[in-house]
Amino acid sequence: MNLSILTSFSFIIFILVFFSMIFAFTKSQASIRKWSILVILFFGAMVSSWFMKDLSGQWVLIEAGTLIGSLLISMSQNEKSTSVAWKFLLLNSFGMGIAFLGLIIISFGVHTIVTMNIQSILQNVPNNQNILVEIGIWLVVFGYSTKLGLVPNHYWVSDTYSESPSQISALFASIIPVTMSIALRPIVHMDMLIHHSHFSSRHGLLVMGILTMIYSILTLYQATDLRRITSLIALFHNGAIGVFLWLNTPDEVFYLAMTSLIVIKALIFGTMGTLRLDLSSRFIDKIPPDEGLHPLTRFLYLASIFMAFSVPISPMFLSDMMAMRMAVKHSYYWYVLVPCLGISFFSILLYKVLPIVNIHSRDFREQNKREIRIRILLTIIVFIISILIALFGFYNFSTGGLGDV
């Protein structure tokens, strides 16, 4: 796995999400053509940042994605979505502002001639270890963790994903965490080059990741809203990313995990949107007993949950196993906490969503039949892609590939 493969799969997933928005959008009467331009710009800005070798250029593209993203959240065209859009913009811009200050401090601390070229900074960090560099790295990690959605600046995640149209939520949940992981990876490398006499920012990222996972578990127990439950899955995965970045895996493992993340997030939010379209209420405890639900929409949502956590044919399962093997190889035995948290979250999640199994089966609603069928077709394609990625990963792993984890 490499950046080119990650980009290719990202483009495929984007096309599927984009088609879902163009041909099966029901959230509002908004002009889809007008909004589709912003969707393309958002995807283009975020993916372009993956290839930037200059930290400042990367920051500009990510911040551009923040501004465009805040507009996309308001596609629902109601008061609540507008409020959520402002929260998204303010919190993310706050974090990005802190990160940019950190980038300036790092650049000044490691050079006599200021530059933000990633490779140049990495080469100079070992010979310029000082308090300025450490402070700069701390600021960047804290700032970017806001955009990633880690504790304590995680409050935008649940609201954004639960109040945005499902296609926008799928796009955000897929692209934003991967973009921030790619942006944070060289910062983690810089931190590892410094001989710390105290708590490092890399360990801070680890702590924020674990706290985010714990927070997701505690919040999930009280949730009854299908959209919010699904958004908490994304938040839990964000916390796991923080721990994964701390491990500093080989590039092949890193890009496999990022590819898996993009596909699985699109799958989860895609199936959630289809399920929600086939139900009269987003609150599980308020669904009438005689409501009825098409068995295929129910199956796809439950299957996507299993794909996100526990099914061996899922690429997420393979990524988790490789991370666990790397942790054991380096004697990080405490890492067993991560799968334990995952099992806890998954158990509560099943307890929350299994009541939909008791809803009797029926055909699709007439008013939404066309949109639901289109979404199901696109979702099945994402399912197939996720299984193919897992098979590709298992094959490479069995033949000695994937960075010799």
N, C-alpha and C positions, 0 to 999 in steps of 0.2 A: 504494500500500500504506500502511496505517496500523495503529494499535494495535487497532482494532475488527476489521479483517480478520484480523490475526494471531490474535486471540482466537477468532474464529469457526472458523478452520482448526484451532486447537489443540483446541477442543472436539470437533470432528469426529474428529480423530485419537485423542483420549482415549476417545471412545465406542467406536471400533474396537478399541483396545487393551483396554478394559474388557470388551467382548464376548468377546474372545479369552480373557481370564482367566476369565470366568464359564462359558463353554461349552467351552473347550478347554485347561483347566489340568491339567497332569500332573506337575508338579514334586514334589508331596507330597500327602498326604491331608488337608491343612489345610481348615478350614471356610472356603470361599471367601466366603460371605456376611459372616462376621465380618471378614475381611481387606478385603473390598470397601469397607467403610465407611472404613477408613483410606486406601485408594486415593483415594476421593472427597475426603476431607479434605486429603490431600497436594496433589492437583491444585487444589482450591479455594484453599488457602493460597498456593501459588506464583503462580497466575494473579492472585489478588487483589492481590498485591504489585506487579504491573505498573501498577496504576492509582493507587497511593499517591503523594500529593504531599508526604508527610512522610517524611524519611529514617528516623526512628526507627520509625514504623509499618511501613515497608517491611522494615526489619531484623527486626522481631518476626515478621512473616509468613514470612520466609525461614527464620528459626531454627525456627519451628514446623514448617516443612516438613522441616528437618533431623531433628528429633525423630521425626516420623511416618515419615520415610524409613528411619531406622535400624530401626524395627519391621518395615517391609515387607521389608527385606533378609532377615530371619530367617524368611520364609515357607517357605523350604526345610526348616526344622526339622531342621538338623543342626549339628554342632559347628563346622564350617568357616564356615557362613553366620553363625553367632552371633559368631564372631571377626571376620569382615568387617564385621558391623553395628557392633561396638564401634569398629573402626578408622574407619569412616565417621563415626560420631558424634563421636569424640574429635578427629579432624583437622578436620572441618568446624566444630565448636564452637570449636576453637582459632582458626581463621581468622575466624569470625564475632565472637569476642570482641575480637580485634585491630581488626577493622573498626568495631565499636561504639565502642571507645576513640577511634578516629580521627574518627568522626562527632561525638563530644562535643567533641573538640579543635577541629574545623572550626567547629562552632556557636559555641563560645566565642571563637574567633579573629576571626570576621567580624561579631559583633554585640555591642552593649552590652546588649541584651535577648536572651537565649539563645532561639533557635528552630531547628527543623530542617526548615522549609519549603524545598523544593528551589528554587523560584523566588526566594524572598527571599534565600537564600544566594548564588545565582548573581548577583543584582543587587548584592550587597554585596562580593563577592570582589575586583573591580577596585580598590575604594577601601580595602580592608583587606588589603593584601598584606604578610604578615609570616611569620616562621618557624613560628608555631603553625599557620597555615593549611597551609603546605607539609608539615609533619610529619603533620598530620591526613589530608591527601590521600594521602600515602605509605602511612599505616597502613591506610586504607580500601582502596586498590588492592591492597596485599599481602594483606589479610585476605580480600577478596572473590575474589582470584585463587585462593585455596585452595579455595573453594567451586566456582569455575569449573573447577579441576583443572589448574592450570598449575604448571610447575617453579618452586620446589622442593617444593611441597606437593601433588604429583600422585599420590601412592602409593595413595590410596583408589580412584581411578578404575578402574584395571584390575581390581582384586580385586572391587569392587562390581558392575561390569557383567558380569564373567565368572562370579560365584558366585550372583547373584540369578536368580530365574525370568526367562525372556526377556521376559515382559510387563512386569515391574517394571523391567528394564534398559531396555526401549524407552521407558517412561514417564520414567525418570530422565534418560536420554541426550537425550530430546527437550526436557523442560521445564527442567531445572536450568541448562544453559548459556544458554538464552534468558533465563531469570529473572535470572541474574547479569549478562548483557550489558545488560539494561535497567537494572539497578541501577548498573552501572559507567558507563554513558553520561553521566549528569550529572556524575559525578566527573571524567571525562575533560574535559568542558566546563569545569569549575572549573579544572583544571590548565592548560588552554589560555589562561585569562584572566590567569594569573600570569606575570610577566616573570622567568623563572628565570635565575640566574647560574650554575647548575650543572645536573646531570642531573635531569630531571623524572620524576615518577612515570609519566607517559604513556609516556615512552621506556622506563621500567622494565617496563611492561606489554608493550611491543613485544618487548623482549629475552626476557622470560619466555615469550611466545608462540612465538618462533622456537626457543628452547631446548626447549620442549615438543614441537615438531614434529620436531626432530632426535632427541630421546630416543625418540619413537615409532618412528622409522625404525630406530634401532639395536636397539630391543627387539623389533620385529617380525621381524627377521632370525632371531632365536633361537626364535620362538614356533612351536608345532605344535598348540596347543589352539584349536579353532574358536571357542570362546567368548572366549578371550583375544585372538585375532586380531581378532575383531569389536570387542572393547572398545578395542583399540589404534586402530582406525579412529576411534572416538569421541574418544579422547585426541588424536589428530592434528588433528581438527576443532576441539577446544578450543583448541589452540595457534593455529590459523588465526583463531579468534575474537579472540584477544588482538591479533593483527596488524590484523584488521579494525576493532576498536575504536580502535586508534591512528589509523587513517585518518580517523575521524570523518566518515563518509559522510552525505549528506542522509537525512532521515527515511524517504523512500520506499524508498531503496536498503536502508537498515538493516532496515526491517520486511519487505521482500522476502527478505532474507538470513535473517532469523529464522524466517519462515514456511517457507522452504526447509529450514532446519535441522531444524525439528520433524518435517516430513514424511519427510525422508530418514533421520533417525535411527530413526524408528518403522519405516520400511521395512527398514533393515539388520538391526535386532534381531528384527523379525518373521520375516524370511526365515531368519535364523540359527536361531531357535527351531524353525522347521518342519524345516529341514535336520537339526538335531540330533535331533529326534524321529524322523526316518526313518533314523537311523544308530545303530549299537550303541556307538560310541565317539566322544568329543569330540576325540580326538587323531587327526589326519589320518594320521600315520605308523603308527598302530595299527589302522586299519580293514582288516579281512581282504579279500584280493583278490576273494573270491567273495561279499562282503557284499551287493552290489546296492543300488541307489538309484533312486527314482522320478525320471524325467527332469524333471518339472515342478518338484520341490523344488530340484533342482540348478540348473535354469535361473533360477529366481527369485532364488536367492542370488547367483549370478554376475551377473545383471542388476542387482541392487541395488548391488553393488560398482561397476559401471560408472556407475550413476546417481549415486553419491556422488562421482565424480571426473571422468569424461571424456565422458559422452554429451551432445551438444548439446541434446537435448530435456529435459535435467535442469535443474531450477531452480538447483541448486548451480553448474552450468556458467555460467548467466547471471549469478549473483551474483559469481562469480570474474571474469568478463569485465568487469563494471561496476567492480569494485574495481581491476582492472588499468588500466582506462581512466582512473579517477580518479587513480591513482598516477602515470601518465604525464603527465596534465594538470598535476600539481603538481611534475613533475620528480623524482619519487621512483624513479629508475631502478634503485636497489638492489632494488626490489620484485620484480624478475624472480626473485629468490631464492625467493620463495614458490611460484610454479608449478614451479620446479625441484625444490623439496622435495616438492611434491605428486606430480610425475612419479616421483621416486625411491621414494616410499612406495607408489605404485600399482604400480610394476614389481615390487617385492619382494612386495607383496600377491598379485599374480597368480602369481608363482612359488610362493607358499605354498599357494594354494587350488586351482590348476589340476589337481593330482593327482586331485581328485574327479571330473574329467571322464572319467578312465580306469575308474571304477567302472561295471560293467555295469548296464544298466537293468532294473528290475523294477517290479511293482505295489506299492502301499502295503502296509505291514505290517498284518495283520489287527487286531492289538491296539490300533493307534493310528490306524486308517483314518479314523474319524469326526473325531477331533481335528485330524488333518492337513488334511483337506478343509475344515474350518471355518477353520483358520488360512490356508490358501491363498486361500480366497474373500476374507477380510478383507485379506490382503496385496495381492491384485489391485486391490481398491478403493483402497488407499493408492497403488499404482502409478499408477492413473488420476488421482488427485488431484495427484500430483507432476507429471505431464505437463501437466495443466490449468494449474497454477501457472506452469510454464515458458512455456506458450503465452501466458498472460495477461501475463507479464513481457516477453516478446519483443514482443508487440503494443504495450504501453505504451512500450517503449523505441523502437520504430520510429516511433511517433507523437509523439515528443518528450517523453514523460513520464519518470517515475522520477527526479525531482529534477534533470533536465538534467545528468546525469553527463557 
